[in-house]
Amino acid sequence: MAEHKEESLMEKIKEKLHDSSSDSDNESTAAAIKAKIFRLFGREQPVHKVFGGGKPADILLWRNKKVSGGVLAGATAIWVLFDLMEYHFLTLIGHCFILSLAVLFLWSNASTFINKSPPHIPVVEVSEDLFVSIALSLRHEINRGFAVLREIAAGRDLKKFLAVAAGLWVLSILGSCCSFITLFYIVVVVLFTVPFLYEKYEDKVDSFAEKATAEFKKHYAVFHAKVITKIPVAQLKAKKLH
């Protein structure tokens, strides 16, 4: 009887060890498969975390549909006012201030006649820390942009030069076709549609991007072999040193 209990106990221990080893094997296999999956721009995190994982990401990915719809509707209203109706920004600001001041002025004076409390007008003060933090952030981004431009101008990275040149060329074409307000609205619409659709169909998009990347690398290898390798880099560097 004791021997039978010992055998059953040993069998249970073996089964648990086998299950744990199979679980670890499955986890390692899943991790290996996950590592082999191609992701656009080489990302390793979900789309939500790429955009910060906070409220801005929720808005861009339509996790909060009311706020997302409100922001997109506001951008559409701005585009309609300033581009389609050709309403000027300073004119809009002036009209809004006139209307607001007129309503508050009449309300404050009429409150004594209708026996109601006057409107509560809060004291608005912009803190110095807010301006300093915004200025520091802008300074950091501007310096980083200048550093990238300097690196490109020095001829150290051909890929980055081609990417920036292509981006500026597309931007110049868009600038000649539409106004700044229209371009701003296009950027807003793209931000509110492309990440959402990509998150929804990321497997299909990543599969297509993998094929496109492989095709681009193939053509770039041919371009590198026929054009870039023919450039006398050593002579150019010697001229720079002299």
N, C-alpha and C positions, 0 to 999 in steps of 0.2 A: 504493500500500500504506500509506504514511504518512498519507495523507488519510483512508483507511478507518479506521485506528486512532484518528485524532483525532475522527472522527465518532462512533465507538462510545464513546469516552471521554466526549464531550459528552452523548451519550444517557444514559449511566450517571449522570452528574452531575445531569442533568435529572430522572431517575427518583428519585434520592435526595432531591432538593429537593422533588419532588412528594409523595413518601412522608412526609417530615418535616412538610411543610405540612398534609397530610391528617391526620397524627397529632395535630398541634397543634390543628387544627380539631375533631377528634374529642374531644380532651381539654377544649377550651373548651365544646363542646356538652354533654359529659357533666357538666361543672361547672355549666353553666347549668340543666340538667335537675335536677341534685341540689339546686341552690339553690331551685328552684321547688317541690320536694317538701315537703308540709306534715308537720311533726313535732310530736308532742304536747308542750305546754309550751314550744315554740320551741327545743327542744334541737338542737344541732349536732354532738354527739358520740354515739358508740354508748352503749347502755345500760350496758355494763360500765364505761366511763370515767365516766359520770355518777355511779355509786356509788363512785368512787374508783379503780377499776382494780386494786385489790390483793386481799388475801385476803378481806376482808369482802365485796367484790363477787363473788368466786368462790363464797363460801358462799351468798349471797343468790340467785345465779343458777344454783346447783346445778352449778358447774364441778367442785367437789369433793363428790361425792355422799355419801361416808361422813361427812364433817364436817357437811354440811347436814342429813343425816338424823339425826345425833346431836344437833344443836342443837334440831331440831324435836321429836325424841323427848323430850329433856330438858324442853322447854317443855310438852309434853303431860303428862309425869309431874308437873310442878309444878302444872299446872291440875287434874289428877285428885286429887292429894293435898290441895291447899288449898281447892278449890271443891267437887268432888264428894264427897270423903270428909270435908270440913270439918276438915282437920288444921291446927293452928295453927303459924305459923312459928316462934315461940319454943319450942314443944314439940318441933318437929322438930330445931331447932338443939341443944336440950338433950339429946335422945336420941342424936343423932349424936356429940356430944362425950363423953357417958357411955360409949357403945359403943367409941369410938376410944381413950379413956383406959384403959378396962378391958382392951382387947386389948393395948395397949402395956405396961401395968403387969404383966399376967400373963406376957407374952412376956419382959420384962426379968427377972422373977424366976425364970421357968422355964428360962432359958438356962443358968444355972449347974448345973442338974440334968441337962440333956440334952446338955451339952458343946457348945453352939452359941453363936455370937456374939450379943450382944444387938442389938436393932434400932437402926439408925442414925436418930436423930431430928435433923433439920437445924435450924439456928438461923434463925428467921424474924424479919426486921426490915423494917419498912416505912420506906423512905427519906423524908426531908423533901422532896426535890425532887419526888417523885411527888405528895404531897399539895398542894404549892404549884402544880404544873402543873394538877392537877384543879380546884383552887380558882380559878385564873386563868381556866380555860376556862369554868367555871360562871358566874363573874362577867361574862365577856364575853357569854355567851348571855343571861343575865338582863338585862343592860343593854340589849342589842339588843331583847329582848322589850318592855321598858319604853318604849324609844324608839318602837317600832311602835305600842304602845297609846296613847302620848301623841300621836302623829301622827294616829291615828284619832279620838281624843277631841277634837282641835282642829278636826275637820271639814274636813281638807284633801284626803282621798281617799275618795270615796263607794264606789268599787269595793272597796277594801280593807276598809272598814267592813262592807259587805254580806257579803264573804267570811268575815271573822272572826265576824260575828254568826251566819251560817249554820253555821260550824264549831262554835261554842260551843253552838248550839241542838241540833245533832246529838249533840254530846258529852253534853249534859244528858239527852237522850232515852236514849242508851246507858247513862248512869249510873243512870237509874231502872229500866232493864230488867235490868241485870246488875251483878255485883260488879267490883271493880278487877282481881282476878285473871283473871276471864273476859275483861275488856276488854284486859288485857295479852296474853292468849293469842290473842285475835282479831287484835291488831296484829301479833304474831309470825307467825301463819298468813298474814295478808295480805302481809307483807314477804317471805315465802318462796314465795308463789304468784303474786301479781300481777306483779312484775318479770320473773319467769321466763316467764310466759305472754305478757306484753307483748313481750319480746324474741323469742319464738317466732313471734308473729303481729303484729309491729309494723306491717307494711304495711296489713293490714286494719284494725287499730285506728286508725292514723293517718288512713286514709281516712274512717272513720266519725267520728272526732273533728273532722276538717275540716268535714264536713257539719254536725255539731252546733254547732261554733263559729260557722259562718256563720248558722245559724238563731238562735243566741243573740244574735249581734250585731244581727240584724234586729229581734228583739223588744226588745232593749235600746235601739235607736234610737227605736222607737215610745214606750217608757217614758220615755226622755230628753226627747223632744219634747212629750209630753203632761203629764209630772209635774215633772221636774227643772227644765225651763226656766220653769215657772210659779212657782218659788220665788223670792221677791225677795231675791236674794243681795246686791245692792247695799245694800238697807236693813239687812240683818243685819250686814254689815260696818260700816256707819255706826254702828249701835247698839254694836258692839263697840268702835269707836274712842272713842265718847263714854263 
